[in-house]
Amino acid sequence: MPEFTTVEKNGHFRHIIHLKPGERVSLCRCYASKTFPFCDGAHKTLPHNIGPVVVEVPVESEEPKQP
């Protein structure tokens, strides 16, 4: 399970999510989720086509591609 904290900086809240290799999380972009900042599927009931952003950390880091 990702580690999640909220901090205030310059009067704005920041949600910080720490993921370990192999972890995946869906983040809300519609602001209707009851589990914000995580997606709970609430966007499916809204009249627009916004879905979550999915962030995944690879198990192994990929080698940078050479030009």
Phi and psi in degrees as GROMACS dihedral restraints (atoms count N, CA, C in turn):
[ dihedral_restraints ]
;  ai    aj    ak    al  type     phi  dphi    fc
    3     4     5     6     1   -64.1    20    10
    4     5     6     7     1   146.5    20    10
    6     7     8     9     1   -84.6    20    10
    7     8     9    10     1   131.4    20    10
    9    10    11    12     1  -130.5    20    10
   10    11    12    13     1   130.4    20    10
   12    13    14    15     1  -138.4    20    10
   13    14    15    16     1   156.8    20    10
   15    16    17    18     1  -122.6    20    10
   16    17    18    19     1   130.5    20    10
   18    19    20    21     1  -128.7    20    10
   19    20    21    22     1   154.9    20    10
   21    22    23    24     1  -105.5    20    10
   22    23    24    25     1   131.7    20    10
   24    25    26    27     1  -139.2    20    10
   25    26    27    28     1   123.1    20    10
   27    28    29    30     1    54.8    20    10
   28    29    30    31     1    37.2    20    10
   30    31    32    33     1    80.2    20    10
   31    32    33    34     1     6.1    20    10
   33    34    35    36     1  -121.8    20    10
   34    35    36    37     1   142.0    20    10
   36    37    38    39     1   -84.4    20    10
   37    38    39    40     1   138.7    20    10
   39    40    41    42     1  -121.5    20    10
   40    41    42    43     1   131.4    20    10
   42    43    44    45     1   -99.3    20    10
   43    44    45    46     1   121.5    20    10
   45    46    47    48     1  -112.0    20    10
   46    47    48    49     1   125.0    20    10
   48    49    50    51     1  -122.5    20    10
   49    50    51    52     1   120.9    20    10
   51    52    53    54     1  -100.7    20    10
   52    53    54    55     1   122.2    20    10
   54    55    56    57     1  -110.8    20    10
   55    56    57    58     1   144.7    20    10
   57    58    59    60     1   -97.7    20    10
   58    59    60    61     1   160.5    20    10
   60    61    62    63     1   -52.6    20    10
   61    62    63    64     1   131.6    20    10
   63    64    65    66     1    91.9    20    10
   64    65    66    67     1   -10.3    20    10
   66    67    68    69     1   -83.4    20    10
   67    68    69    70     1   150.5    20    10
   69    70    71    72     1  -138.6    20    10
   70    71    72    73     1   142.0    20    10
   72    73    74    75     1  -142.3    20    10
   73    74    75    76     1   144.7    20    10
   75    76    77    78     1  -106.3    20    10
   76    77    78    79     1   124.1    20    10
   78    79    80    81     1  -107.0    20    10
   79    80    81    82     1   136.3    20    10
   81    82    83    84     1   -68.9    20    10
   82    83    84    85     1   136.7    20    10
   84    85    86    87     1  -119.3    20    10
   85    86    87    88     1    -5.9    20    10
   87    88    89    90     1   -96.9    20    10
   88    89    90    91     1   -10.2    20    10
   90    91    92    93     1    65.2    20    10
   91    92    93    94     1    16.6    20    10
   93    94    95    96     1  -103.5    20    10
   94    95    96    97     1    -6.5    20    10
   96    97    98    99     1   -66.8    20    10
   97    98    99   100     1   134.9    20    10
   99   100   101   102     1   -77.9    20    10
  100   101   102   103     1   -10.1    20    10
  102   103   104   105     1  -113.6    20    10
  103   104   105   106     1    26.4    20    10
  105   106   107   108     1   -50.7    20    10
  106   107   108   109     1   135.4    20    10
  108   109   110   111     1   -89.7    20    10
  109   110   111   112     1     6.3    20    10
  111   112   113   114     1   -86.9    20    10
  112   113   114   115     1   147.6    20    10
  114   115   116   117     1   -76.6    20    10
  115   116   117   118     1   135.1    20    10
  117   118   119   120     1  -119.3    20    10
  118   119   120   121     1    10.5    20    10
  120   121   122   123     1    88.2    20    10
  121   122   123   124     1     4.0    20    10
  123   124   125   126     1   -59.5    20    10
  124   125   126   127     1   -26.5    20    10
  126   127   128   129     1   -60.6    20    10
  127   128   129   130     1   -23.6    20    10
  129   130   131   132     1   -67.6    20    10
  130   131   132   133     1   -20.0    20    10
  132   133   134   135     1   -94.7    20    10
  133   134   135   136     1    -0.8    20    10
  135   136   137   138     1   -97.9    20    10
  136   137   138   139     1   155.2    20    10
  138   139   140   141     1   -84.3    20    10
  139   140   141   142     1    33.4    20    10
  141   142   143   144     1  -135.8    20    10
  142   143   144   145     1   177.4    20    10
  144   145   146   147     1  -108.4    20    10
  145   146   147   148     1    28.6    20    10
  147   148   149   150     1   -81.7    20    10
  148   149   150   151     1   131.3    20    10
  150   151   152   153     1  -121.3    20    10
  151   152   153   154     1  -176.2    20    10
  153   154   155   156     1   -75.9    20    10
  154   155   156   157     1   163.0    20    10
  156   157   158   159     1   -98.1    20    10
  157   158   159   160     1   130.9    20    10
  159   160   161   162     1  -105.0    20    10
  160   161   162   163     1   125.3    20    10
  162   163   164   165     1  -116.8    20    10
  163   164   165   166     1   128.6    20    10
  165   166   167   168     1  -133.3    20    10
  166   167   168   169     1   135.8    20    10
  168   169   170   171     1  -100.2    20    10
  169   170   171   172     1   122.1    20    10
  171   172   173   174     1   -61.1    20    10
  172   173   174   175     1   151.0    20    10
  174   175   176   177     1   -66.5    20    10
  175   176   177   178     1   -42.9    20    10
  177   178   179   180     1  -119.7    20    10
  178   179   180   181     1   138.0    20    10
  180   181   182   183     1   -72.0    20    10
  181   182   183   184     1   140.0    20    10
  183   184   185   186     1   -81.4    20    10
  184   185   186   187     1   147.7    20    10
  186   187   188   189     1   -69.9    20    10
  187   188   189   190     1   137.8    20    10
  189   190   191   192     1   -62.2    20    10
  190   191   192   193     1   139.3    20    10
  192   193   194   195     1   -76.3    20    10
  193   194   195   196     1   136.0    20    10
  195   196   197   198     1   -83.7    20    10
  196   197   198   199     1   137.5    20    10
